[in-house]
Amino acid sequence: MKENELELLKKIVVAADSSENLPFDVSRIEKIIKEKIPNTLEKNAPPNFPELYFDFEYLYSKFYDFLLFNQLIGKKIVALGGGFSSGKSTFLNTILGNKRILPTDINPSTSVPTYIINGENEHAGAVNVFSAKIEMQIQDVRTIAHGFGEDENSSSELTLGHLLQSIFVSTPQQAYSNIAFLDTPGYSKPDSENYSAKTDEKIARSQLNASDYILWFISADAGTISIDDLNFLARLEKDILKLIIINKADKVANQNDLADVVQNVKSALDLKGIVYEGIFTYSRREKTVCDRADIMEILSRLNKKQFESDFAYNFKKLFIACKNFYDDSLFNAKRQLSRLNQALTFVGDNTEISDCLEDLVTNTKASIKKFGELRQQLYDLQQQFFTEIKFVADRVGIKMPEPSEIELLEDKISDPSSLVKKMLERNNIATDNNFLAKMQRELQEVNPALSQSPGGTGYKNILLDVMKGSLH
């Protein structure tokens, strides 16, 4: 093992306890997440609770990253997603002036999610598997991705990347001061040769769902987008804008063929009902005719102002999903109780049937009591959680206002943009399949004033005013 590799290994493994790196004690937050929530809800939770809870834990790990590396605060997280070898790292290296900070010739299992932010000086850091912060040099980033202890006669598969959760790189070469790029390892199925714990679909999905904007990469020489990519994209959060980038455009023979690839991708996305902001072609070779300038223009637009984190909104989704489950369960149980009581009035003197119905009434009342208590316990946990996490967030400058339920109504009702689209179509007003993305783009800078007057005629009038303005 080389001396620099040994020193880096020591630095990663012998890193200080994570609590020493944090500005405030987070033990109470972690107790709520790791003990109180699963112990209270797991046995009587929604069927998709494991997936909801996995995303909740991952989101907290990202919040933890913001505490360790506060340079991320105020940044819009632009995540790069796609299959392995789709050119994500090469794209970022090109943005960084071809400095090749990120390794591009590595095995998927050695990949580490990497943030790239703007900074006056070049430096790097990481979070190890013990959640401790590590200070590093830029050149260490490439060392981490490759096997160590190698010589000419051996090929080690053990890498320092296995010991890390995230990497952070600050460099003046990243010119977008309000953007933090997140290079993800990609995704693969368990039966794929590229599969590893770091490329597990569930982990990859959580990484992208915790971002604010997604650049999705497809290799042009594939000719179209894969079924796996389509299925993966369909399961990402729909309210996160996505830009599709057909990479390695220089691999396609001519412009007509490249136009066919774009059309193939567009048709496949539209058929699957996947909303995207646009489809652009890209090549790291400057002489290749592609949409490089348009992509840079979109990044410049995203960089216009500081971004307010939506941690609170995403945390609240877990609580709302569980609350809706308990509300539905209570509603169904109360409706069943009403029907049972009504049935009892028609039984008369038939004691065998009445005894059976009375047993059902007793069991249904027990269910009503159980779900009522769970709903209250959930509310108490929600209050505890937001009190604790807001206390920490306020002190490091992360805005954490607990969103009202009206702001999460999109999870319960049809998407308003889709309703508008249908109305326009009924009136023969031309639209296209990217109407939703365009509306999101136009409204993303608008303050969410709608939630100030939920319900009633005031809310209706505000919606009507928005509609009138959008049609002029």
C-alpha positions in Angstrom: 0.0 0.0 0.0 1.3 3.4 -0.9 2.0 5.9 1.8 -0.6 8.4 0.7 -3.2 5.7 0.5 -2.4 4.5 4.0 -2.6 8.0 5.4 -6.0 8.5 3.7 -7.3 5.2 5.1 -6.2 6.2 8.6 -8.0 9.6 8.2 -11.2 7.9 7.1 -11.3 5.1 9.7 -10.0 7.1 12.6 -12.2 10.1 12.1 -13.6 11.8 15.1 -17.0 10.8 16.5 -19.7 12.5 14.4 -21.2 14.4 17.3 -17.9 16.4 17.6 -18.5 17.8 14.1 -22.0 19.0 14.6 -22.9 22.5 15.8 -25.8 21.2 18.0 -26.9 18.0 19.7 -29.2 15.9 17.4 -29.6 12.9 19.6 -33.3 13.8 20.4 -34.1 14.0 16.7 -32.4 10.7 16.0 -34.2 9.0 18.9 -37.6 10.1 17.4 -36.5 8.8 13.9 -34.8 5.6 14.9 -36.9 4.5 17.9 -40.2 6.4 18.4 -41.5 6.5 14.9 -40.9 2.8 14.0 -41.8 1.5 17.5 -45.1 3.5 17.5 -46.2 3.1 13.9 -44.6 0.0 12.3 -47.2 -2.6 13.3 -50.2 -0.5 12.2 -48.8 1.6 9.4 -49.7 2.0 5.8 -48.7 -0.9 3.5 -45.9 1.3 1.9 -44.5 2.4 5.3 -41.1 0.6 4.8 -40.6 2.7 1.6 -41.8 5.9 3.2 -39.6 5.4 6.3 -36.6 4.5 4.1 -37.0 7.8 2.3 -37.5 9.6 5.6 -34.3 8.2 7.0 -32.4 9.1 3.8 -33.8 12.6 3.8 -32.5 13.0 7.4 -29.1 11.8 6.3 -29.1 14.6 3.7 -30.1 17.1 6.4 -27.2 15.8 8.5 -24.9 16.5 5.5 -26.1 20.1 5.5 -25.2 20.3 9.2 -21.7 18.9 8.6 -21.1 20.9 5.4 -23.0 24.2 5.8 -21.8 25.4 2.4 -24.7 23.4 1.0 -27.2 25.7 2.8 -29.0 27.9 0.3 -27.9 25.8 -2.7 -30.3 24.3 -5.2 -29.4 20.6 -5.4 -29.1 19.6 -9.0 -28.7 15.8 -9.1 -27.3 13.9 -12.1 -29.1 10.6 -12.6 -28.9 7.8 -15.1 -27.5 4.3 -15.6 -23.9 3.4 -15.1 -21.6 4.8 -17.8 -24.2 7.3 -19.1 -21.6 10.1 -18.8 -22.7 11.9 -15.6 -19.2 12.4 -14.2 -17.7 13.3 -17.6 -20.4 16.0 -17.9 -19.4 17.5 -14.6 -15.7 17.3 -15.3 -16.4 19.3 -18.5 -18.3 21.9 -16.5 -15.3 22.1 -14.2 -13.0 22.9 -17.2 -12.0 19.3 -17.9 -10.0 19.2 -14.7 -11.1 15.5 -14.2 -11.8 16.0 -10.5 -14.3 13.1 -10.6 -13.1 9.7 -11.6 -14.9 8.3 -14.7 -13.3 4.8 -15.1 -14.5 3.1 -12.0 -16.6 0.1 -10.9 -20.1 1.0 -9.7 -19.5 -0.4 -6.3 -16.7 2.2 -5.7 -18.8 5.2 -6.6 -19.7 7.6 -3.9 -22.4 10.3 -4.1 -20.4 13.5 -4.6 -21.5 17.2 -4.2 -19.7 19.8 -6.2 -20.1 23.4 -5.1 -18.6 26.8 -5.9 -15.8 28.0 -3.5 -12.9 30.4 -3.5 -10.4 27.7 -2.8 -10.2 24.0 -3.7 -10.8 21.6 -0.9 -12.7 18.4 -0.3 -14.4 16.6 2.5 -16.4 13.5 3.2 -18.8 11.7 5.5 -17.7 8.1 6.5 -19.9 5.2 7.3 -19.8 6.2 10.9 -21.4 9.6 10.0 -18.2 11.4 10.9 -16.8 14.4 8.9 -13.4 14.0 7.2 -11.3 16.8 5.7 -9.4 15.8 2.5 -7.5 17.2 -0.5 -8.9 17.4 -4.0 -6.5 14.7 -5.2 -7.9 12.3 -2.6 -11.2 12.1 -4.4 -9.7 10.1 -7.3 -7.7 7.9 -4.9 -10.9 7.0 -3.1 -12.5 5.5 -6.2 -9.7 3.1 -7.1 -8.4 0.0 -5.4 -5.6 0.5 -3.0 -2.6 -1.7 -2.1 -2.3 -2.7 -5.8 0.8 -3.6 -7.6 1.5 -4.9 -11.1 0.6 -8.4 -10.2 -2.6 -7.9 -8.2 -6.0 -6.3 -8.7 -7.6 -5.3 -5.5 -11.4 -4.8 -5.4 -11.2 -3.2 -2.0 -11.5 0.6 -2.2 -11.8 3.5 0.2 -15.1 4.3 -1.5 -16.7 1.5 0.5 -16.0 3.4 3.7 -17.8 6.6 2.7 -21.3 7.9 2.5 -20.8 11.2 0.7 -18.0 13.3 -0.8 -18.0 17.2 -0.9 -15.8 19.1 -3.3 -15.5 22.9 -3.3 -13.8 24.6 -6.3 -13.8 27.9 -8.1 -14.1 25.9 -11.3 -17.7 25.2 -10.5 -19.1 28.6 -11.6 -22.7 28.3 -10.3 -22.6 29.8 -6.8 -26.2 28.9 -6.0 -26.1 25.3 -7.3 -24.7 22.2 -5.7 -24.3 19.4 -8.2 -24.8 15.9 -6.9 -23.1 13.2 -8.9 -25.0 9.9 -8.1 -23.5 6.4 -8.6 -26.3 5.4 -10.9 -28.8 2.6 -10.4 -28.9 -1.1 -11.2 -31.1 -4.1 -10.5 -29.9 -6.9 -8.1 -29.4 -9.3 -11.0 -27.2 -6.8 -12.9 -23.4 -7.2 -13.1 -23.1 -3.6 -12.1 -25.2 -4.0 -8.9 -23.9 -3.0 -5.5 -25.3 -1.6 -2.3 -24.4 1.9 -3.6 -26.3 1.4 -6.9 -29.4 -0.2 -5.3 -32.5 1.2 -7.0 -34.1 2.2 -3.7 -31.0 4.2 -2.6 -30.7 5.8 -6.0 -34.3 6.8 -6.0 -34.0 8.4 -2.5 -30.9 10.3 -3.6 -32.8 11.9 -6.6 -36.0 12.4 -4.7 -34.1 14.5 -2.1 -32.8 16.8 -4.8 -34.4 20.0 -6.3 -33.8 19.4 -10.0 -32.7 16.3 -12.0 -30.5 16.0 -15.0 -31.2 12.5 -16.4 -28.5 11.1 -18.7 -29.0 8.7 -21.7 -26.2 7.5 -23.9 -26.9 8.5 -27.6 -25.5 5.3 -29.0 -28.3 3.4 -27.3 -30.7 4.8 -29.8 -33.4 5.4 -27.3 -34.2 5.3 -23.6 -34.3 1.9 -21.9 -37.3 0.3 -20.3 -35.4 0.3 -17.0 -34.9 4.0 -17.2 -38.5 4.7 -18.0 -39.7 2.6 -15.1 -37.2 4.3 -12.8 -38.2 7.8 -13.9 -41.9 7.0 -13.5 -41.4 6.3 -9.8 -39.5 9.5 -9.0 -41.3 12.4 -7.4 -43.4 14.1 -10.1 -43.0 17.6 -8.8 -39.2 17.6 -9.3 -38.4 19.1 -12.7 -36.4 16.8 -14.9 -34.1 17.6 -17.9 -33.3 14.7 -20.2 -29.8 14.9 -21.6 -28.9 12.6 -24.5 -25.2 12.4 -23.9 -22.3 11.3 -26.1 -23.9 12.9 -29.2 -20.6 12.5 -31.0 -21.2 8.7 -31.0 -24.1 9.2 -33.5 -23.1 9.2 -37.2 -25.0 12.3 -38.3 -27.6 14.9 -37.3 -30.5 13.1 -38.8 -29.7 10.0 -36.8 -29.4 12.2 -33.7 -32.8 13.8 -34.4 -34.2 10.3 -34.6 -32.8 9.4 -31.2 -34.3 12.5 -29.7 -37.7 11.6 -31.2 -37.5 8.0 -30.0 -36.8 9.2 -26.5 -39.6 11.8 -26.6 -42.1 9.3 -27.8 -41.2 6.8 -25.1 -41.3 9.4 -22.3 -44.7 10.7 -23.5 -46.2 7.3 -23.9 -45.2 6.5 -20.3 -46.6 9.8 -19.1 -43.3 11.1 -17.7 -43.2 14.8 -17.4 -39.9 16.5 -18.3 -38.7 20.1 -19.0 -37.0 19.3 -22.2 -34.8 16.9 -24.1 -31.3 18.1 -25.1 -28.3 16.6 -26.8 -24.8 16.9 -25.4 -21.2 16.0 -26.1 -18.0 16.9 -24.3 -16.4 17.4 -27.7 -16.9 21.1 -28.5 -17.0 20.7 -32.3 -20.0 18.3 -32.1 -23.3 20.0 -33.0 -25.5 19.7 -29.9 -27.6 21.7 -27.4 -24.7 22.5 -25.0 -25.6 26.3 -25.0 -29.3 25.6 -24.1 -28.2 23.3 -21.2 -25.9 26.0 -19.9 -28.7 28.6 -20.2 -31.0 26.4 -18.0 -28.2 26.0 -15.4 -27.7 29.8 -15.4 -31.5 30.2 -14.8 -31.4 27.8 -11.9 -28.4 29.7 -10.5 -30.2 33.1 -10.4 -31.0 33.1 -6.7 -30.4 31.2 -3.4 -32.7 28.3 -2.8 -34.8 27.6 0.3 -34.7 24.0 1.3 -37.8 21.9 1.2 -36.7 19.5 4.0 -39.8 20.3 6.0 -42.2 19.7 3.1 -40.6 16.2 2.5 -40.5 15.3 6.1 -44.1 16.2 6.5 -45.1 13.7 3.7 -44.3 10.7 6.0 -46.6 12.0 8.7 -49.4 13.0 6.2 -49.2 9.6 4.5 -49.7 7.8 7.9 -52.4 10.3 9.0 -54.3 9.7 5.8 -54.1 5.9 6.4 -55.4 6.3 10.0 -58.2 8.7 8.8 -59.3 6.2 6.2 -59.1 3.3 8.7 -61.2 5.3 11.2 -63.7 6.3 8.5 -64.2 2.7 7.4 -64.4 1.3 10.9 -67.0 3.9 11.9 -69.0 3.2 8.8 -68.9 -0.5 9.6 -70.0 0.2 13.1 -73.0 2.1 11.8 -74.0 -0.7 9.5 -73.6 -3.3 12.3 -75.8 -1.3 14.7 -78.3 -0.9 11.9 -78.3 -4.7 11.3 -78.8 -5.3 15.0 -82.2 -3.5 14.8 -83.4 -6.1 12.2 -82.3 -9.2 14.0 -85.1 -9.4 16.5 -85.0 -12.4 18.9 -82.4 -14.4 16.9 -79.7 -14.5 19.7 -77.2 -16.5 17.6 -77.0 -13.8 14.9 -77.2 -10.9 17.5 -74.4 -12.4 19.5 -72.3 -12.7 16.4 -73.1 -9.1 15.5 -72.4 -7.9 19.0 -68.9 -9.5 18.8 -68.3 -7.7 15.6 -69.5 -4.4 17.2 -67.0 -4.9 20.1 -64.1 -5.6 17.7 -65.0 -2.6 15.5 -65.1 -0.3 18.6 -61.7 -1.6 19.6 -60.4 -0.8 16.1 -61.8 2.7 16.3 -60.2 3.2 19.6 -56.8 1.8 18.4 -56.7 4.0 15.2 -57.8 7.0 17.2 -55.0 6.5 19.7 -52.5 5.9 16.9 -53.6 9.1 15.1 -53.0 11.0 18.3 -49.6 9.4 18.9 -48.7 10.3 15.3 -49.6 13.9 15.9 -47.6 14.0 19.1 -44.5 12.5 17.3 -45.0 15.0 14.5 -45.0 17.9 17.0 -41.9 16.6 18.8 -40.0 16.0 15.5 -40.6 19.5 14.0 -39.9 21.2 17.4 -36.5 19.5 17.6 -35.4 19.7 14.0 -36.6 23.3 13.7 -34.5 24.2 16.8 -31.4 22.9 15.1 -32.3 24.2 11.6 -32.9 27.7 12.8 -29.4 27.9 14.3 -27.6 26.9 11.2 -29.7 29.0 8.8 -31.9 26.2 7.3 -35.5 27.4 7.0 -37.8 24.7 8.4 -41.4 26.0 8.6 -43.7 23.1 9.0 -46.0 23.1 6.0 -49.8 23.1 6.4 -51.8 20.2 5.1 -53.3 22.4 2.4 -49.8 22.6 0.9 -49.6 18.8 0.6 -53.1 18.4 -0.9 -51.5 17.5 -4.2 -51.0 14.0 -2.7 -54.7 13.6 -2.3 -56.3 15.4 -5.3 -55.7 15.5 -9.0 -52.8 17.7 -10.2 -54.3 21.2 -10.9 -52.1 21.6 -13.9 -53.5 18.5 -15.4 -57.0 19.8 -14.9 -56.0 23.1 -16.6 -54.6 21.1 -19.5 -57.8 19.2 -19.9 -59.8 22.4 -19.9 -57.6 23.9 -22.6 -57.9 20.8 -24.7 -61.7 20.9 -24.4 -61.7 24.4 -25.8 -59.3 23.5 -28.6 -56.4 25.5 -27.2 -53.2 23.9 -28.3 -51.0 22.3 -25.7 -48.2 19.7 -25.7 -47.1 16.9 -23.5 -44.8 19.1 -21.6 -47.5 21.5 -20.4 -47.0 20.6 -16.8 -43.3 21.1 -16.9 -43.8 24.6 -18.5 -46.3 25.6 -15.9 -44.0 24.5 -13.1 -41.1 26.4 -14.7 -43.2 29.6 -15.0 -44.6 29.3 -11.4 -41.4 28.2 -9.6 -40.5 31.8 -8.6 -44.0 32.6 -7.4 -44.6 32.8 -3.7 -47.2 30.2 -2.5 -49.9 32.7 -1.6 -52.6 30.1 -2.2 -52.1 28.5 1.1 -52.9 31.7 2.9 -56.6 31.3 2.5 -57.4 27.6 2.1 -61.0 26.6 1.4 -64.0 28.8 0.9 -64.7 31.5 -1.6 -61.4 33.3 -0.9 -59.4 30.3 -2.0 -61.6 29.9 -5.1 -61.2 33.5 -6.1 -57.4 33.3 -5.9 -57.5 30.2 -8.1 -59.7 32.0 -10.6 -57.3 35.0 -10.6 -54.4 32.7 -11.3 -56.3 31.1 -14.1 -57.2 34.4 -15.7 -53.6 35.5 -15.6 -52.3 32.3 -17.1 -54.6 32.6 -20.1 -53.7 36.2 -21.1 
